[in-house]
C-alpha cells in the first residue's frame, strides 16, 4: 500500500478542530504534501490551506483526497459521500481513517470501479500478514513507547526521524497508526490488525535493511494500559528495537479512558527492557520525551533536568526544546553516520 | 452467541486425524453432546461416533453441524459446500472454525436465509466489543498460562472446571479458542479479534459474577512467544485472574513455530504476576500443569516432584494424574465451597 501525494484534505463539516485532528496532524508534518483543504458549509476546523473543491485540487496536482475528519459516531454521513464521489470523478484516489469502509458504500465503490481510482481504508489493512517470527533482522530500529496512550509517541518518532536525518543518519519513520500512515504514505494501523498478526505486522513494517539504517517506529498504547497493552507488546516484539524512547505526560494521574494510575517512567523502562529482550537482547533506553505543554518554561526545564538526572538519560520536550540531546545519545551509543 | 447442541460433527474427507483435531477435541470433552459424525468418502479421521448423514442426525435431535475439520489451505472445498447446504436443509445450524466465512459462500448464505438457520463463524466474531476497562469485577477467575503455545492450556482449564465442580465449586470454563468455543457452546476465538479489543473481549467472556463463582479461562499463547504474546497479555489484563496455572511441556527446546528458546516456568510465573498486577494486584500462581506424555511414569513422577519442590506449588500432569492437587490448593488459598 502506497498512498500517493499531493493530498487534498477533506474536513467535511466537523464542529471543531478535534474532529479534524487526523487532517491537522498531516499538515503539521507534511504541509508540502497538501495542496488544499476541502470544507463543507459549517466546518469549524481550519488547516490553514487554500480552500478548494476536488476539480481544482486535481488540476493543481492532488493525487489523493484524504478523509481527515471524523463525525460523531465515526460513520460516513450521506452528505460526505457526494464529496468523495466527486473526488474520484476528478481523478483522485481517496483514503480514509474511518472505521467504516469506503468500499461498503455502493456509490463510492461503483464510482471507484468505473473511474479506476483506488480506495484506501487504513483501518482495514488489505495486506495479509504472517505471524511474527522473532528472527533478528539487519539494520537498526528505534521504538517510541509511553507511560500512557496519547503522550506524544508519534510526534517524538517524527521529530526523531527529522533530527536524525539532520545529523546525517539514514532514518525512516514507520507508521503504526492512521495519522502516521497518511503522514508517511504507508504503514499499518496496528490497532485494526487481527490479534494473531500484531507482531507479524510490526515485522512487516520494519524489514531487513542496511546495517546503518534506522527505522524510527511509531509506538502505540502502553505496556501498562489495560485496554491496549497487547498491541504495545506485539509491536515491541515485532519491531525488535535496539533503542527506545519513553514518552510521558507529567500532569496525568490516571491512564487515558480508564481509572488505572499512571506507571512511573522507570516502570516503563524496566518492563520494556524485560519484554523487549525476547527479540533483541541488546535493547536499551536512549532518552525520555516529556510533553511539558501544561508547564511554564522554567518549570519545564527544571522537570526535564530532574528526570534526566534520575534516569541518567537525556530528557527533553520534542515540541519545545527539540530532540538533539536524544539524537546525540543515539550517535554515542550506536555510532554517528 | 450460543451454539446449540447436540452436534453432528462434519469431518469431510480429511487425510488424517490432525486435520480433524477440532472435531476430535469436541468428542474428548463433550461426547454426550455429539450424536454422530458425518464423513465423506476417503476420510481418514474417526471420532468413534455413529456415522450419519444430516437428515438422520437431525431426526436424532442434532441441532448444529460443526465443521470440525480443516483441509489444506484452510479454505472450504466446493464438495463440502453441498454437505453444509444439506445440513441447513435438514434443519440444523452450522458452525465453522475455518478462516473463510460460511456466509461468503452464496449457496450457503442463501440456504441459511431461506431456511432461517444460523451460521456461526467462530473465527469471525459478530460481537462488537468495547475496549478493555481494567475495572475489577466481582467473582473469581483462574487463567491457564503457558511457557509456549500448544502445551495443554485448554485441556488444563477444562480439567480444572471438572475437578472444581467435582469438589462442589461453582466453576465455568470460558473459551478463548475455536475448539473451546465448540466445547462450551460459547466464548470468543481471541486470536481473530481486532487488536484494539483483545482485553475488552476477555472482559466480555468473564463478566461480573457471584463472589464464590469461578471463571476458568482458557489461556492463549505465551508472554514469551514472539508471535502471540500480545494476545496473551491482553487476555491476562482482561481476564484479571485471581489465580493462574502455568502449563509446560518439558521436552520442548524452542517455542512452537519459531527459533526462540523456551522460558523457564519461573520466568513465566514472574512476568505473569508482574503484568497481571495491573488489573488484579492479588494475582498468584496456584499450580503447574506439565505434559509428561513423552516420559515414562517413574520419570514423570520424579519430574513433577522436582518442579513442585522448586516452585513450592502443586505440579501435576492433568491427563495422567488429574488436577486434584491444584483444586486443593485453590480451596486452601481462596476457600472451599
Boltz contact constraints between the chains, C-beta under 6 A:
constraints:
  - contact:
      token1: [A, 131]
      token2: [B, 227]
      max_distance: 6.0
  - contact:
      token1: [A, 132]
      token2: [B, 226]
      max_distance: 6.0
  - contact:
      token1: [A, 132]
      token2: [B, 227]
      max_distance: 6.0
  - contact:
      token1: [A, 133]
      token2: [B, 258]
      max_distance: 6.0
  - contact:
      token1: [A, 134]
      token2: [B, 226]
      max_distance: 6.0
  - contact:
      token1: [A, 134]
      token2: [B, 258]
      max_distance: 6.0
  - contact:
      token1: [A, 134]
      token2: [B, 260]
      max_distance: 6.0
  - contact:
      token1: [A, 191]
      token2: [B, 195]
      max_distance: 6.0
  - contact:
      token1: [A, 191]
      token2: [B, 196]
      max_distance: 6.0
  - contact:
      token1: [A, 192]
      token2: [B, 194]
      max_distance: 6.0
  - contact:
      token1: [A, 193]
      token2: [B, 195]
      max_distance: 6.0
  - contact:
      token1: [A, 194]
      token2: [B, 192]
      max_distance: 6.0
  - contact:
      token1: [A, 195]
      token2: [B, 191]
      max_distance: 6.0
  - contact:
      token1: [A, 195]
      token2: [B, 193]
      max_distance: 6.0
  - contact:
      token1: [A, 195]
      token2: [B, 195]
      max_distance: 6.0
  - contact:
      token1: [A, 195]
      token2: [B, 198]
      max_distance: 6.0
  - contact:
      token1: [A, 195]
      token2: [B, 231]
      max_distance: 6.0
  - contact:
      token1: [A, 196]
      token2: [B, 191]
      max_distance: 6.0
  - contact:
      token1: [A, 198]
      token2: [B, 195]
      max_distance: 6.0
  - contact:
      token1: [A, 198]
      token2: [B, 230]
      max_distance: 6.0
  - contact:
      token1: [A, 199]
      token2: [B, 227]
      max_distance: 6.0
  - contact:
      token1: [A, 226]
      token2: [B, 132]
      max_distance: 6.0
  - contact:
      token1: [A, 226]
      token2: [B, 134]
      max_distance: 6.0
  - contact:
      token1: [A, 226]
      token2: [B, 199]
      max_distance: 6.0
  - contact:
      token1: [A, 226]
      token2: [B, 237]
      max_distance: 6.0
  - contact:
      token1: [A, 226]
      token2: [B, 278]
      max_distance: 6.0
  - contact:
      token1: [A, 226]
      token2: [B, 279]
      max_distance: 6.0
  - contact:
      token1: [A, 227]
      token2: [B, 131]
      max_distance: 6.0
  - contact:
      token1: [A, 227]
      token2: [B, 132]
      max_distance: 6.0
  - contact:
      token1: [A, 227]
      token2: [B, 199]
      max_distance: 6.0
  - contact:
      token1: [A, 229]
      token2: [B, 233]
      max_distance: 6.0
  - contact:
      token1: [A, 229]
      token2: [B, 237]
      max_distance: 6.0
  - contact:
      token1: [A, 230]
      token2: [B, 198]
      max_distance: 6.0
  - contact:
      token1: [A, 230]
      token2: [B, 230]
      max_distance: 6.0
  - contact:
      token1: [A, 230]
      token2: [B, 233]
      max_distance: 6.0
  - contact:
      token1: [A, 230]
      token2: [B, 234]
      max_distance: 6.0
  - contact:
      token1: [A, 231]
      token2: [B, 195]
      max_distance: 6.0
  - contact:
      token1: [A, 233]
      token2: [B, 229]
      max_distance: 6.0
  - contact:
      token1: [A, 233]
      token2: [B, 230]
      max_distance: 6.0
  - contact:
      token1: [A, 233]
      token2: [B, 233]
      max_distance: 6.0
  - contact:
      token1: [A, 234]
      token2: [B, 230]
      max_distance: 6.0
  - contact:
      token1: [A, 237]
      token2: [B, 226]
      max_distance: 6.0
  - contact:
      token1: [A, 237]
      token2: [B, 229]
      max_distance: 6.0
  - contact:
      token1: [A, 258]
      token2: [B, 133]
      max_distance: 6.0
  - contact:
      token1: [A, 258]
      token2: [B, 134]
      max_distance: 6.0
  - contact:
      token1: [A, 260]
      token2: [B, 134]
      max_distance: 6.0
  - contact:
      token1: [A, 278]
      token2: [B, 226]
      max_distance: 6.0
  - contact:
      token1: [A, 279]
      token2: [B, 226]
      max_distance: 6.0
